Amino acid sequence: MAARNALGRARHKTAGGLLLVAGTTIVMGIITAEALYTAPYNARMEISDLGASETGVILQPSATIFNATMLAAGAMIIAAAFFAHQALHRRAVTIPTGLLGIGVLGVGIFPGNIHPQHPLFAFTAFVAGGLAVLLSAKVAPQPLRAVFAAMGAISLGFTVASVFLLEWGPFARLDLGGVERWMVYPILLWLVGFGGYLTASHPAEVSEAPPPDTAARALDGHREVVRSSG
């Protein structure tokens, strides 16, 4: 019972810890899968090639490491979105975060480009993740507010470029793999940064709003006081 009450008082810390661990897990999982990839691999290749390439090539142990990383991190991000909503009551932040988790989880379930579902989940992660980064600026203090806003704008900008500008100028030189990393790595840095901020913050610092029913009861009580005074 004591543990449950402590969890209820620190939902933002639970959410922050999950986001921090998820971001770290993805970064280290990608690095490990790249290092153990048994064929030439470079940053111009898609990140998802670590799980399964476009031509159906699956190289172990990289594929297992990458896919397991996505499954574990996706589950953590979904759970973090739940706890963050309980603490912040900011759907503009928590819904995109939850969709990011679903996208990451789907990338692990449907690896690479050998499954028709993979692009849908990957693009969901890119768009929802960029929005989560951008909108989280609303609940963060300066200078994190400016940093998160810039990181979200960069991620979303490169996501748009991957669809409409991939054959143009600097984007063409980066190739899809390079552009994809400009989409993904701001999100991963945000998971660690925002997660660390939530973990280290006190409830008042993250603007924990009371649940709607609590707010309604408080408003009713105020009205009763006004009537009595009258």
Secondary structure, 3 states (H helix, E strand, C coil): CHHHHHHHHCHHHHHHHHHHHHHHHHHHHHHHHHHCCCCCCCCCCCHHHHCCCCCCCCCCCHHHHHHHHHHHHHHHHHHHHHHHHHHHCCHHHHHHHHHHHHHHHHHHHCCCCCCCCHHHHHHHHHHHHHHHHHHHHHHCCCCHHHHHHHHHHHHHHHHHHHHHCCCCHHHHHHHHHHHHHHHHHHHHHHHHHHHHHHHHCCHHHHCCCCCHHHHHHHHHHHHHHHHHHC
